[in-house]
Amino acid sequence: MTPYTKKIIEVIKDIPAGMVMTYGQIAAVAGNPRGARQVSRALHSMSKKHHLPWHRVINSQGKISLKGDGFEEQKKLLELEGVRVEKDKVDLKKYQYDPFVIDDLF
């Protein structure tokens, strides 16, 4: 496994419940802003092995990219965490996680 793939896995594991990140955002945080497809491949091939919260990853438009049963499963898992999905879209302004922003603890 490459260092970049390891970083992708770390970033995905750190997405809190009730939040989402985009493929491109994960790629940028992991060190390759043009690596969104690599994020997709890592999710596809390593989600089970590394117990990744794959359902918290959506596309740059805030949409669920999966179709059919995969779409329904991802939508259900997001909604169980409190993420509202309208049709196939999540409000990124409300639910997008930014690992570089520290919440005010006071």
C-alpha positions as CSV (number, residue, x, y, z in Angstrom):
1,M,0.0,0.0,0.0
2,T,1.4,3.4,-1.0
3,P,1.8,6.2,1.6
4,Y,-0.9,8.2,-0.3
5,T,-3.4,5.3,0.0
6,K,-2.6,5.0,3.7
7,K,-3.4,8.7,4.1
8,I,-6.7,8.3,2.1
9,I,-7.7,5.6,4.6
10,E,-6.8,7.7,7.6
11,V,-8.8,10.7,6.3
12,I,-11.9,8.6,5.6
13,K,-11.7,6.9,9.0
14,D,-11.6,10.4,10.6
15,I,-14.9,11.6,9.1
16,P,-17.2,11.9,12.1
17,A,-20.7,10.4,12.1
18,G,-23.3,12.8,10.8
19,M,-20.8,14.5,8.4
20,V,-19.6,13.9,4.8
21,M,-16.6,14.6,2.7
22,T,-16.2,14.6,-1.1
23,Y,-13.9,12.4,-3.1
24,G,-11.9,15.4,-4.2
25,Q,-11.7,16.9,-0.7
26,I,-10.3,13.6,0.7
27,A,-7.8,13.5,-2.1
28,A,-6.6,17.1,-1.4
29,V,-6.4,16.4,2.4
30,A,-4.4,13.2,1.7
31,G,-2.0,15.2,-0.5
32,N,-3.1,14.9,-4.1
33,P,-5.8,17.4,-5.1
34,R,-6.2,15.5,-8.4
35,G,-6.6,12.1,-6.9
36,A,-10.4,11.8,-6.5
37,R,-10.5,8.7,-8.7
38,Q,-7.8,7.1,-6.4
39,V,-10.1,7.8,-3.5
40,S,-12.9,6.0,-5.3
41,R,-10.7,3.0,-6.0
42,A,-9.5,2.8,-2.4
43,L,-13.1,2.9,-1.1
44,H,-14.2,0.2,-3.5
45,S,-11.3,-2.1,-2.7
46,M,-10.6,-1.4,0.9
47,S,-13.8,-0.4,2.7
48,K,-14.5,-3.8,4.2
49,K,-10.9,-4.7,5.1
50,H,-10.3,-1.4,6.9
51,H,-13.9,-0.9,8.2
52,L,-14.2,2.5,6.4
53,P,-17.3,4.6,6.8
54,W,-17.7,4.6,3.0
55,H,-21.2,6.0,3.2
56,R,-19.8,9.4,4.4
57,V,-18.1,10.0,1.0
58,I,-20.1,11.7,-1.7
59,N,-19.3,13.6,-4.9
60,S,-18.4,17.3,-5.3
61,Q,-22.0,18.3,-6.0
62,G,-23.2,16.8,-2.7
63,K,-24.7,13.8,-4.5
64,I,-24.6,10.1,-3.8
65,S,-22.8,8.6,-6.8
66,L,-24.1,5.1,-6.3
67,K,-27.1,3.7,-8.1
68,G,-29.7,1.1,-7.2
69,D,-29.2,-0.8,-4.0
70,G,-26.0,0.9,-3.2
71,F,-27.7,4.3,-3.4
72,E,-30.4,3.2,-1.0
73,E,-27.9,1.7,1.4
74,Q,-25.8,4.8,1.5
75,K,-28.8,7.1,1.9
76,K,-30.2,4.9,4.7
77,L,-26.8,4.9,6.6
78,L,-26.4,8.7,6.2
79,E,-30.0,9.3,7.4
80,L,-29.4,7.0,10.4
81,E,-26.5,9.4,11.4
82,G,-28.8,12.4,11.0
83,V,-27.7,13.5,7.6
84,R,-30.6,14.7,5.6
85,V,-30.7,13.4,2.0
86,E,-33.1,15.2,-0.3
87,K,-33.6,13.1,-3.5
88,D,-29.9,12.2,-4.0
89,K,-28.3,15.3,-2.5
90,V,-26.8,16.3,0.8
91,D,-26.4,20.0,1.8
92,L,-22.6,20.4,1.9
93,K,-22.9,23.7,3.7
94,K,-24.5,21.9,6.6
95,Y,-22.9,18.5,6.6
96,Q,-19.5,18.8,5.0
97,Y,-16.7,18.0,7.4
98,D,-13.5,20.1,7.2
99,P,-10.7,18.5,9.2
100,F,-8.8,21.8,9.3
101,V,-11.6,23.6,11.2
102,I,-11.5,23.3,14.9
103,D,-14.9,23.7,16.6
104,D,-15.2,26.3,19.3
105,L,-15.0,24.2,22.5
106,F,-16.3,27.0,24.7
